[in-house]
Amino acid sequence: MLVAMNSIHGDKWCTRLPTARWLGLLLAVSAGCWQSDGQGSNEAVVTPPLVPSASYTETLRRDLPGVLETVTTPWVQDVLRAAQHLPARAPRVVWRNKDKGLAYSERERSGLSAEQQRLLTREVLDDTAYYAKYSSPLAYARLLELMAQQAGVTGLNGKKIVDFGYGDIGQLQLFSRAGAQVLGVDLHPLLPVLYAEPSDRAFPPGTLSLVHGRWPVEAHIRTQVGTGVELFVSKNTLKRGYIRPQPLPHQKLNPKQLLDLGVPIPTFLERLRDALSPEGLVVIYNICPAPSPSQAMEYVAWADGHSPFTREEWESHGFELLAFDSEDTDAVRILAKALHWDEGDDKMDVETGLFAWYTMARRVLP
């Protein structure tokens, strides 16, 4: 069981107490900002009826004009504009045993024994949980703009894209709508239940597939992802703080906040290279809070968004670095304001508490 104060995907950091999230070898745990109960009990609870509330799609439409002003590349603007057409989603019921990292639909629950059912908690997830458990799909604006400006990417149509640690489905739907062959890779047990409807993946003219398992550890998951990946993106997952933490001697390191890739770093990079097409591109984009002061007694793993792999490791495993640990703080703060992260009850101190780094690497043919 892994526990962290933030989501490994998330851009805004919660102020509520954390709730355990099972992610196994691939992902760390999120704070329970969107959980329907905070009691920590495994007993089934009664939740309110499914009463529709304001849809998160209204927030997307509110934020879109400001976000479009932060990018200049026409094709990136086109990808983002599709957010105004993402459909509102009716609330969905899931049944969870958080202690064991299990999640079931209503139909799956009905097939369990009475004892197994007793250990489940009923949760009703609205379309804020559907689209933005961790962050807005519009928060991918900077990642896309950097691909265009620094790697010469001219669009997504026809490209095979992997989002490693996708977390939320909204950005995948935007990529598919732009004509990409999109694969979202994640290990969270909630995701295959939350995104089980065929309509969740029907965003032509592209295709959208979800791969739930431990890439690149498990052979059948590697097979599902396959090869020929032209764009491999990872936002807020591959952080140095998670994989190679660097606490000061006096700082306490919580091992439950770390990310275990499941294979040695050389093996991870070899399998990443082999999954890419010739000249395939990898983009790691990490948004982080301010690091703890040096006198702090606890290490904040998610505040270190540098590349978890050194320059030498990238280059010795067949990659050309287009950018390495490049800072994007000024730009992400502008984006954060467009997304209204500096407003509301959980507002962020954007000017002093938000930072970003990115690394871009292209596969080099031998």
Summary of the structure (lengths in Angstrom):
residues: 366
radius of gyration: 19.7
end to end distance: 41.2
largest distance: 59.7
contacts: 1214
relative contact order: 0.14
helix: 33%
strand: 20%
